[in-house]
Every structure is written in C-alpha cells, then in structure tokens.
Amino acid sequence: MIDAIWENRTVEDYETTSSTVKTDFMQKWHYNRSGKPISLDEMMENEDGDIFDVADPRSDFENSVISEMQIATFAESTITEKDREILKLRMEGYTEQEIADKGGYKTASAVHKRIAKIADAYEDYVTAEYQKYLDK
C-alpha cells in the first residue's frame, strides 16, 4: 500500500514540508526546472515564453500544399515526361534503384544524374518565379 501511495503522490502531499524530495516532485509535476506552476496567460504575456516557439500545424499544411502546387506547375511546364515520371516516383518515396528498374535505366547512377538535373531546373524555376515578385 505504501508503494501505491508513493507512486500516486500529489502536490498536497508536499505543502507543509521543504526538502529536495519536494523540489524534485514539483519539477516533475509542473514539467519545468523551477518547480513553480506557469500559467498560459503568463506565457502569452512574456515574449520570451515557450508558447511562441510552438509551430502552428496549419502553416505546415499550407506550405506543403503550396509546394505541391508549385512542383506540379514546374513539372507541367518545364521538364520532359520521363523526368516527370522520375519526379513522381521519387516524391512517392521510391529509391533510385527502384526508379531505375521501373524507368528502364541500367543503373541507379543514371537516375541520380537525372534527379540532379531536375533539381537544378527546379531551382532555376523557383528563382525566376521569385524574381517576378522582386521586380514589382
């Protein structure tokens, strides 16, 4: 019974004492090194607070959708059909050897070289797109 009580301690168990055991418990209880509770309002008011370090998951989704749209536009307008197929397979997670087998290339090195050329072309495409906005 003592072990069960020890494993299920609460803040009230340490209100009257001051010890290193209490300090350790409070640090674990509040998930911080000070052992003192921090409210969400305090974190919002403090610009150095951890709340500002949390990434908004919606922005990740928006960025991935925009990236996919940009890649699709790039693939339709810039590269050949064979390169589109390589790009599609690579984005689906296939290895270079698997792409070589599916695409009829003799070695994965040939696919690697094609991917490098596609990457260079994509970099040129993105640079040109951003340059349009910089010129305005």
N, C-alpha and C positions, 0 to 999 in steps of 0.2 A: 504494500500500500504506500509506503514511503517513496518508493521509486516512481510510482504513478503520480504522486503529488509533485515530486521534484521535476518530472518531465512536463507537467502541465502548470507551471508557475505563471503568475500574472503580476502586473505592476503593483497591485495591492499587497502582495507578499513582501515587498521591499520598502514600503512607505516609512517605516519607523527606524530602519537601520541605515547605516552608511558603511559600505565596505566595497572591496574590489569585486566581490561576487555580484553585488547590486549593480555596480558600474558595468560589468560585463553583460549582465542580463539586460540592462537598459539600452546598451548599444545594440544588442541583437533585437530587442523588442521594437526599437524605433528605426532600425536599419541605417544608423549613422554612427559616427565615431564619438560624437559628443554625448550621446545617450539622452538628449533632450528632444521632445517632440517638435516637429516643424510643420506648421500648417500650410496648406496650399495657398492661402491668401498671402502669407509671408513670402512664399517663394515667388508669387506673382509680382509683389511689390519690389522685391530685390532683383535687380537686373543681373546680378552675378549668380542668381539661383539656378538650380538644376533644371527647372521647368522650361527654360529657354533652350536647353540642349536637346530636348526631345523633338525628334523629327515628325513632321506631320505625314502620316501614311498616304494621305490624298495626293500630296505633291509627288511622291514616288510613282503612284499610279499614273498621274497626269504626264510626268516626264517619260514614263515608259510608253504611253500611248503616242505622245508626240514623236518620240524616237522611232517607233514602229512606222508611223505615217511618213516620217522623213525618209526612212530607209526604203519604204515602198515606192515613194516618189523617185528616189535616186535610182532604184533598180529598174523602174519602168523607162526612165528617160536616158540613162547613161550607159548601162552595161549590157552585154550580149545575153541571149537566152541561156547559154551554157553557164555563164557566170552567175546569172540569177538563180539557176538550179543549185550551184555550189553554195551561194549565199544562203539560200533557203535551208539547205541541209545542214549547214554549219550553225545557223540560228536555232535549228531544232535539236542541236547537241550531238550530231554525228561527228566522229573523229575524221581526221584527214584520210586515213586508210580506208574507212568505210565509204567516204565520198569518192575516193579514187575507184573503188570497186564498183560503185553504183554508176559513176560517170564515165567509166571506160578508160580511165587513166592508168598507166602502167605502175606508177609509184605515188606514194603519198607526197613526195617532194614536189611533183608537178602540181598537185592540188595546193600545196603550201605556197608555191610561187604565184598561182592564180589568186589565192586569197590575199597575198601581199599586194598584188596589182589592184584588186578590188578595194582594198583598204586605202591605197594611195588615191584612187579615183574618188572614193567617198570623202576623203579629207579635202580634195580639191573642190568637190561639190559643196561641202559644208562651208568652206572658206568663201566660195563665190556667193552662197546664199547670205551669209552674214555681211559680206561686203556690200550687198544691195542695201541693207539697213544702215550701214555706216555712211553710205553715200548720201542718204536722205537728210 
